[in-house]
Amino acid sequence: MQISFGRLSRRNDVKNMKRTVLFSFHEKHGRIGKYAGYEMPLWYKGVISEHMAVRDRVGIFDTSHMGRLLIKGSQAANLLNYISTNNYSQLDVMKAQHAFLCNSRGGVIDDFLAFKLGENEFFLVVNAMNREKDIKWIKENMGSFNVALLDLTEKVPMIAVQGPLSSNALRKIFGDEIVKIKHMWSSWFSFNGVRTLISRTGYTGEDGFELYLLEEEKAFDLWDAIMKAGSEFNIEPCGLAARDTLRLEAGFCLYGNELDEETTPIEAGLKFGVRFDDREFIGKEALLRQVRKGVRKIRVGLRMIERGIPRKGMSILKSGKEIGYVTSGTMSPLLKIGIGMGYVSPEYSRVGDRVKISVRGRLAEAEIVKFPFYDKRQYGRKRETNLKA
Amino acid sequence: MSGENISERSIMVDEYEVRMDLLYTEEHEWVKVEDGNTRVGVTDYAQKSLHEIVYVELPKEGMEVKQMKPMGTAESIKAVSEVYSPISGRVIKINERLRESPELVNESPYDEGWIALIEPSNLDEELKRLLTPKQYANLLRKIIEKK
């Protein structure tokens, strides 16, 4: 039996690996693996239990491996308008907006979330694996802009609290103000006297919050306080494996799987992060050309009809012809069937169409479906049904 | 076989159980000889390394398998593992219960989580290439030390 863990690999080379400030909790309670240069928890109790805690109740994640950058200066918005695909000039203070750093071909260097903290101050959350590449790219393109770039990653711990009961747990610590934060907005709070930025954002499809603590030493106190506040809701600490299955069920992209420098936001179906206006930005021409003339490949959701689990790199076929490839796949803990994402030629991307996935030589039937994979009336932050507290 | 206690039936290497009545491969499969046929599965160490098994791709009945060649896969949420056949021969029965309940491999790797029954084609010769429980326990100790 040969076990391959893919990107979330088990520990074998621990040299030069980074750890977050909460590492001792993960080591004591979880299974450690390496991801993007960090030793991170893959799971604690188990992926399925953690995944379902977030869909049904609430889960807590250490996401301190993510990169946190601060861009400040009188031309901070101008810089973001030029190096990213979105416009940051009209953004309200305390609001967050998604965007991409693209190369001149429109390929994605990174996807990120940026908060406008003040007129001349933006807080960026970037992918862990891309942080150094992003810093280099931003510095190369900073040119004459009057801005300063600061890397706060190792100074500002980041914790995500996700799930339909996340606000119930956090209001016990931060009060009713927490409930008033709207989706994609943020607000300042105090935790034991430490300034804490809290945003209503996440990567699970559920209602949830992300907390940025301005003092590293208080990270354990905050983690413990949330665990305690969440105990009446059976809160579970969740590892990177559940983070991945949750984002996949929600239809969110993961850099390195769905996004890379050879793939554009248009192909990934992420036009909401691209704004074409009269400003110039890197990659604009290439992206505009795709919007006008069409794309070579487009991201689709795949839901298995026959048994099997799609995995990254598998071929997608139609009538015996290869039409695309799988970029992510898993057994959905919620739906209990194999689900995945991949890219296909646009003519084969119609929802409801059947395709075959080559699962180690066996052709297994799958259906092209919309995102998210779950029923939006029952799960996700816009659910209609009452909570199963 | 009656009257023995757990300590005679198996040994524990750290958290991993090694049964005394089985033979093993270096890739963490086990074999049990039963009336001339061989029952095969994956070890306690294998199932614990994979963690929650959510899918087992079983070999087909009647299929010819070769010693140390893939005969199926076991998948957890995050990982895919090939399961090698510990012995050459013909698959005469598979554990159909694993289709609906792959977690049996986690819950009972040496009993209810067996994978296939194989009619061996070269048993005596191939058994010599397998590890005894003591040899397999030593292999596990080495793996644990390296961690």
Chai-1 contact restraints between the chains, C-beta under 6 A:
chainA,res_idxA,chainB,res_idxB,connection_type,confidence,min_distance_angstrom,max_distance_angstrom,comment,restraint_id
A,M1,B,E27,contact,1.0,0.0,6.0,A-B,restraint_1
A,M1,B,H28,contact,1.0,0.0,6.0,A-B,restraint_2
A,M1,B,V42,contact,1.0,0.0,6.0,A-B,restraint_3
A,M1,B,A46,contact,1.0,0.0,6.0,A-B,restraint_4
A,M1,B,S81,contact,1.0,0.0,6.0,A-B,restraint_5
A,M1,B,V83,contact,1.0,0.0,6.0,A-B,restraint_6
A,Q2,B,E82,contact,1.0,0.0,6.0,A-B,restraint_7
A,I3,B,S49,contact,1.0,0.0,6.0,A-B,restraint_8
A,I3,B,A79,contact,1.0,0.0,6.0,A-B,restraint_9
A,I3,B,S81,contact,1.0,0.0,6.0,A-B,restraint_10
A,F5,B,A79,contact,1.0,0.0,6.0,A-B,restraint_11
A,L8,B,K78,contact,1.0,0.0,6.0,A-B,restraint_12
A,G46,B,E52,contact,1.0,0.0,6.0,A-B,restraint_13
A,V47,B,E52,contact,1.0,0.0,6.0,A-B,restraint_14
A,V47,B,I77,contact,1.0,0.0,6.0,A-B,restraint_15
A,I48,B,E52,contact,1.0,0.0,6.0,A-B,restraint_16
A,A241,B,I77,contact,1.0,0.0,6.0,A-B,restraint_17
A,A241,B,K78,contact,1.0,0.0,6.0,A-B,restraint_18
A,T245,B,I77,contact,1.0,0.0,6.0,A-B,restraint_19
A,I309,B,Y55,contact,1.0,0.0,6.0,A-B,restraint_20
A,I309,B,E75,contact,1.0,0.0,6.0,A-B,restraint_21
A,T330,B,I77,contact,1.0,0.0,6.0,A-B,restraint_22
A,M331,B,V54,contact,1.0,0.0,6.0,A-B,restraint_23
A,M331,B,Y55,contact,1.0,0.0,6.0,A-B,restraint_24
A,M331,B,I77,contact,1.0,0.0,6.0,A-B,restraint_25
